[in-house]
């Protein structure tokens, strides 16, 4: 019997700066889901462009804001700017900003 491995291809990783193609905002990725992990009600209400649920989705801290978003991979691209973002929760996730990318905090012992 053959085993099929569910391999997903993510374009972005935690710490990457991204740009939302539809809503024109910058942000930083703080988590990645291999597929949609929200509720059906949220998807029907918020995901108006009906992006695929079986592709990666990302948790993003939005620049110049205090909120985060949940975004389908198809709606993101790498941000051209290497400038840091401003968000009140940055320090909860990242310890430093190097070469246009955020670096995770050191794990606590």
NORQUIVEN-V511141 format. One record per backbone hydrogen bond with DSSP energy under -0.5 kcal/mol. NH is the residue of the N-H (numbers start at 1). CO is the residue of the C=O. E is the energy in kcal/mol with one decimal. If there is no record, write none. Layout:
nh = {NH & NH}
co = {CO & CO}
e = {E & E}
This chain:
nh = {5 & 7 & 10 & 15 & 16 & 18 & 19 & 20 & 21 & 21 & 24 & 27 & 28 & 29 & 30 & 31 & 33 & 36 & 43 & 44 & 45 & 46 & 47 & 47 & 48 & 50 & 55 & 57 & 58 & 59 & 60 & 60 & 61 & 62 & 62 & 63 & 64 & 65 & 65 & 69 & 71 & 73 & 75 & 76 & 77 & 79 & 87 & 88 & 90 & 92 & 93 & 93 & 94 & 95 & 96 & 98 & 101 & 102 & 103 & 105}
co = {3 & 5 & 8 & 29 & 13 & 27 & 77 & 25 & 19 & 75 & 20 & 18 & 61 & 16 & 59 & 59 & 57 & 53 & 39 & 40 & 41 & 42 & 42 & 43 & 46 & 47 & 52 & 33 & 71 & 31 & 58 & 69 & 28 & 60 & 67 & 26 & 86 & 62 & 86 & 60 & 58 & 56 & 72 & 73 & 19 & 17 & 85 & 65 & 87 & 89 & 89 & 90 & 90 & 103 & 103 & 101 & 98 & 15 & 96 & 93}
e = {-0.5 & -1.4 & -0.7 & -2.7 & -2.3 & -2.6 & -2.9 & -2.9 & -0.6 & -2.8 & -1.4 & -1.9 & -1.8 & -2.1 & -3.0 & -1.1 & -3.0 & -2.8 & -2.3 & -2.6 & -2.0 & -3.4 & -0.7 & -1.1 & -2.2 & -1.9 & -0.6 & -2.2 & -3.0 & -2.4 & -0.6 & -2.6 & -2.5 & -0.5 & -2.0 & -2.5 & -1.7 & -1.1 & -0.9 & -2.7 & -2.8 & -2.4 & -1.7 & -2.0 & -1.6 & -2.1 & -0.5 & -0.5 & -1.5 & -1.4 & -0.7 & -1.4 & -2.9 & -2.4 & -1.3 & -2.8 & -1.4 & -2.4 & -2.9 & -2.0}
